[in-house]
């Protein structure tokens, strides 16, 4: 099976989808692997490193797309790239289907089997393939380091002849994978950490990391089967903001990670709340790419509100590209290997397999993912009416 791995074209993307070590594993499976020249330049992996792994180097991106039976990448393809792929090609990457239904339709029309990695079901067997968790983990780490870099104070308690320095107060909102890593990193740096989540079930996890869990009675809340927080009602959101305001006002650093899968992130921290925080405080909004948890956060900008620095940088994992690439590559390699047929030396694509059923969006010229298909159909009907 011929696998092509192209360079990412987004100017801000520093990660790569496959590192040489994973490429070598794919070659060992029996795949014919081709990578675009310069693929690993952002992580200091040369073409020779990939050649040593057994891959060939492509100097003709368009020709490689056209001949590929499988494409592995990080970001979603452009419309032009979709048109280059031959019918039956398997394309595996982030696809952002909830926000780009047109791309899903184009993949179906082109006869591509499109796998959306962020849709992989969260199960025990799929943990090694979970790109959302691996990248969110790094994002939580980077958010804490970024806040420490922007803060005018240190994190740990210090008792010195020059006086006692109190530990910084770090408040983490949202205790998923990113939030837990943010808590752990801030604690390792010596901060006094508190955290909040709408799911009471995570209180024990917060406490096990040495942080304080902020209890707020919001009534009935919970999580989805996939482990994501359920969306709150407007009344619950308002009650949450009131409780958050007091904690934010006392904090030196606030990190927000709250997201609802497939939907716009809830606004948790209002501009009024930011204005009441201590001057010199720092906020990192990790949900800014899906709308943002902080009302005054701006995508890819760092703004100051009444002396409080609000950071809304996207792609935080991309700030540690070598580690992020290694983890993403391991996830991607594990996914391919899980479905690899050694005898046929090819990826065994079974649309009815429980894992593939959750993340395979298009196959055989149609949209096969029920949730995404139901979102596309109303749009198609509206298009016909107009």
C-alpha positions in Angstrom: 0.0 0.0 0.0 1.3 3.4 -1.0 1.3 5.9 1.8 2.0 9.6 1.2 2.8 12.1 4.1 2.8 15.7 2.9 4.3 18.8 4.6 1.8 21.0 6.4 1.2 24.2 4.6 -0.3 26.3 7.4 2.3 29.0 8.2 1.8 28.7 12.0 2.0 24.9 12.1 5.3 23.6 13.5 4.3 20.0 14.1 4.7 17.2 11.7 2.4 14.1 11.3 5.1 11.4 11.2 8.5 11.3 12.8 11.2 9.0 11.4 10.8 6.4 14.1 7.1 5.9 13.2 7.8 6.0 9.5 10.2 3.0 10.1 7.4 1.1 11.8 5.1 1.7 8.8 7.8 0.5 6.4 8.3 -2.6 8.6 4.6 -3.4 8.3 5.1 -3.6 4.5 3.9 -0.2 3.5 5.5 1.8 0.7 6.0 5.1 2.5 6.7 8.4 0.7 7.3 11.7 2.6 7.5 15.1 1.1 10.9 16.6 1.0 11.5 18.9 4.0 8.7 17.2 6.1 10.7 17.2 9.3 12.5 20.5 9.0 10.6 22.2 11.9 11.6 19.4 14.3 15.2 19.1 12.9 14.6 15.8 11.2 16.3 15.7 7.8 15.3 13.9 4.6 18.2 11.6 5.2 16.6 10.7 8.6 13.5 9.6 6.8 15.5 7.8 4.1 17.3 5.9 6.8 13.8 4.9 8.1 13.1 3.3 4.7 10.9 5.9 3.1 11.3 7.6 -0.3 11.4 11.3 -0.6 8.9 13.1 -2.8 9.9 16.2 -4.7 6.5 16.3 -6.6 3.7 17.0 -4.1 0.9 16.9 -6.7 2.0 13.7 -8.3 2.4 12.1 -4.9 -1.2 13.1 -3.9 -2.5 11.6 -7.1 -0.8 8.2 -6.7 -1.4 7.8 -3.0 -3.6 5.0 -1.6 -3.5 6.6 1.8 -2.6 10.1 3.0 -1.5 10.7 6.6 -1.3 14.3 7.8 -2.1 16.6 10.7 -4.3 19.3 9.4 -7.3 19.0 7.1 -6.8 19.1 3.3 -7.7 22.0 1.0 -10.4 21.7 -1.6 -7.7 21.5 -4.3 -5.9 18.7 -2.5 -9.2 16.7 -2.2 -9.6 17.0 -5.9 -6.1 15.5 -6.5 -6.8 12.3 -4.5 -8.0 9.3 -6.4 -11.3 7.6 -5.6 -10.9 5.1 -2.8 -7.9 6.9 -1.2 -7.9 6.8 2.6 -7.3 10.2 4.1 -6.5 10.3 7.9 -6.1 13.6 9.8 -7.9 16.2 11.9 -10.9 17.2 9.8 -12.9 19.5 12.1 -16.2 18.1 10.6 -18.6 20.1 12.9 -17.2 23.4 11.5 -16.4 22.3 8.0 -19.3 20.3 6.6 -18.5 21.4 3.1 -15.2 19.6 3.3 -17.0 16.4 4.4 -19.3 16.7 1.3 -16.3 17.2 -1.0 -14.6 14.1 0.4 -17.7 12.1 -0.2 -18.2 13.4 -3.7 -14.5 12.6 -4.5 -15.0 9.0 -3.3 -12.5 9.4 -0.5 -12.6 7.4 2.8 -12.0 10.3 5.2 -11.1 9.5 8.8 -11.4 12.3 11.3 -8.9 11.6 14.1 -10.7 13.9 16.6 -13.7 11.7 16.3 -12.0 8.5 17.5 -14.2 7.1 20.3 -12.7 7.4 23.8 -12.2 3.8 24.9 -9.5 1.8 26.5 -8.4 0.2 23.3 -8.2 3.6 21.5 -6.2 5.4 24.2 -3.0 5.0 22.2 -4.6 6.6 19.2 -6.2 9.5 21.0 -4.7 12.6 19.4 -7.0 15.0 21.3 -5.7 13.7 24.6 -2.1 13.7 23.7 -2.1 17.2 22.2 -4.4 18.6 25.0 -1.9 17.2 27.5 0.9 19.2 26.0 -1.4 22.2 25.7 -2.0 22.2 29.4 1.7 22.1 30.1 2.5 24.9 27.7 -0.3 27.1 29.1 1.3 27.1 32.6 4.8 27.7 31.2 3.4 30.5 29.0 1.7 32.2 32.0 4.8 31.9 34.1 6.8 33.5 31.4 4.3 36.4 31.2 3.9 36.8 34.9 6.0 39.2 36.9 6.2 36.8 39.8 7.6 33.3 40.5 5.4 30.3 41.3 6.9 28.7 44.4 7.0 29.7 48.0 10.5 31.0 48.9 11.8 31.8 52.4 14.9 33.9 52.0 16.9 36.4 54.0 15.3 39.1 51.8 11.9 38.0 53.0 9.2 35.4 52.3 7.7 35.1 48.9 4.2 33.6 48.9 3.4 31.0 46.2 1.5 32.2 43.2 -2.2 31.3 43.1 -3.2 29.4 39.9 -6.8 28.7 39.1 -7.7 26.1 36.4 -11.2 26.1 35.0 -12.0 22.8 33.3 -10.5 19.6 34.5 -10.2 17.4 31.4 -6.8 16.2 30.1 -5.5 19.7 29.5 -6.7 20.9 32.9 -5.2 18.0 34.8 -1.8 18.6 33.1 -2.1 22.3 33.9 -2.7 21.5 37.5 0.1 19.0 37.7 2.6 21.4 36.0 1.6 24.4 38.2 2.0 22.2 41.3 5.4 21.0 40.2 6.4 24.6 39.8 5.3 25.3 43.4 2.1 27.2 42.9 -1.0 27.0 45.1 -3.6 25.5 42.7 -7.4 25.5 42.7 -9.6 24.1 40.0 -13.2 23.9 39.0 -15.2 21.6 36.7 -18.9 21.1 36.2 -18.4 17.3 36.6 -18.2 16.5 40.4 -16.7 13.1 39.4 -13.3 14.8 38.8 -13.0 16.2 42.3 -10.9 13.2 43.4 -8.5 13.6 40.5 -8.0 17.3 41.4 -7.3 16.5 45.0 -4.9 13.6 44.1 -2.7 16.2 42.4 -2.6 18.3 45.5 -5.0 21.0 44.3 -8.2 22.4 45.9 -11.4 21.6 44.1 -14.0 24.5 44.0 -17.4 23.2 44.7 -20.3 25.0 43.1 -23.9 23.7 43.3 -25.1 23.9 39.7 -27.9 21.4 40.1 -27.9 18.5 37.6 -24.6 18.3 35.5 -22.5 15.5 34.3 -20.5 14.2 31.4 -21.2 12.5 28.0 -20.4 8.8 27.3 -17.1 10.0 25.8 -16.1 11.8 29.0 -16.8 15.4 27.9 -18.7 17.9 30.0 -22.3 18.4 29.1 -23.4 21.8 28.0 -24.9 24.0 30.9 -28.1 25.9 30.8 -27.9 29.8 30.7 -28.9 29.8 34.4 -26.2 27.3 35.3 -23.6 29.3 33.4 -24.6 32.5 35.2 -24.3 30.8 38.6 -20.9 29.4 37.6 -19.6 32.8 36.6 -20.6 34.3 39.9 -18.6 31.6 41.7 -15.7 31.9 39.3 -15.5 35.7 39.8 -14.5 35.4 43.4 -11.8 32.8 42.7 -10.4 34.7 39.7 -10.2 37.9 41.7 -7.8 36.2 44.2 -5.7 34.4 41.5 -2.4 35.4 39.9 -3.0 33.1 37.0 -6.2 31.7 35.5 -6.2 29.0 32.8 -9.4 28.1 31.1 -9.8 24.8 29.2 -13.6 24.3 29.2 -14.9 23.0 25.9 -18.0 21.1 24.8 -17.2 18.6 22.0 -18.6 19.7 18.6 -20.0 23.0 20.0 -18.8 26.5 20.6 -16.9 26.8 23.9 -18.9 28.5 26.7 -18.0 32.0 27.9 -17.1 31.5 31.5 -15.0 34.6 32.3 -16.6 37.9 31.4 -14.7 41.1 30.8 -16.2 42.5 34.0 -14.6 39.6 35.9 -11.3 40.2 34.2 -11.4 43.9 35.2 -11.8 42.9 38.9 -8.7 40.7 38.9 -5.4 41.9 40.3 -3.3 44.1 38.0 -0.4 42.0 36.7 -2.5 38.8 36.7 -2.4 36.5 33.6 -5.2 34.6 31.9 -4.6 31.9 29.3 -7.7 30.9 27.3 -7.0 27.4 25.9 -10.5 27.3 24.3 -9.9 30.3 22.1 -9.9 28.3 18.9 -13.5 27.1 19.5 -14.9 30.5 20.5 -13.1 31.0 23.8 -14.0 30.9 27.5 -12.8 34.4 28.2 -15.1 37.1 26.7 -12.2 39.5 25.9 -9.8 37.0 24.6 -8.7 37.4 21.0 -7.5 34.6 18.7 -3.7 34.6 18.4 -3.5 37.8 20.3 -2.3 39.0 23.7 -4.4 41.8 25.1 -4.3 43.8 28.3 -7.5 44.6 30.2 -7.1 46.9 33.2 -3.6 45.6 33.8 -4.5 41.9 33.3 -2.8 40.1 30.4 -5.2 37.9 28.4 -3.5 35.4 26.2 -5.5 33.7 23.4 -2.8 31.9 21.4 -3.9 29.0 19.2 -2.0 25.7 18.7 -0.3 25.6 22.1 1.1 22.1 21.4 2.9 23.6 18.4 5.1 25.5 20.8 6.8 22.3 21.8 6.9 20.8 18.2 9.3 18.0 18.7 7.4 16.5 21.6 4.0 17.2 20.0 5.0 15.6 16.7 6.4 12.6 18.5 3.1 12.1 20.4 0.9 12.7 17.4 3.0 10.4 15.2 2.7 7.7 17.8 -1.1 8.1 17.9 -1.3 8.0 14.1 1.1 5.1 13.7 -0.9 3.1 16.4 -4.1 3.8 14.5 -2.7 2.5 11.2 -1.1 -0.5 12.8 -4.4 -1.4 14.6 -6.2 -1.9 11.3 -3.2 -3.2 9.2 -3.6 -6.5 7.5 -0.2 -8.1 7.5 -0.9 -10.6 4.8 -2.4 -8.1 2.4 0.1 -5.4 3.5 -2.7 -2.9 3.5 -5.0 -1.0 5.8 -8.2 -3.1 6.5 -11.0 -0.6 6.3 -14.2 -2.1 7.7 -16.9 0.7 8.0 -18.7 -1.5 10.6 -15.8 -1.8 13.0 -16.7 0.0 16.3 -13.7 2.3 16.2 -14.0 3.2 12.5 -17.7 3.7 12.8 -17.0 6.5 15.2 -14.4 8.4 13.1 -15.0 7.3 9.4 -16.9 10.3 7.9 -17.1 9.3 4.3 -16.7 6.1 2.3 -17.9 4.7 -1.0 -19.0 8.1 -2.2 -21.3 8.8 0.7 -21.3 10.4 4.2 -21.4 7.3 6.4 -21.1 9.0 9.9 -24.7 9.3 11.1 -24.2 12.4 13.2 -22.3 14.3 10.5 -24.7 13.1 7.8 -27.7 14.5 9.8 -25.9 17.9 10.1 -25.1 18.0 6.3 -28.6 17.0 5.1 -30.5 20.1 6.4 -27.9 22.4 4.7 -28.2 20.5 1.5 -32.0 20.9 1.6 -31.7 24.6 2.3 -29.3 24.9 -0.6 -31.8 23.3 -3.0 -34.6 25.5 -1.8 -32.7 28.7 -2.5 
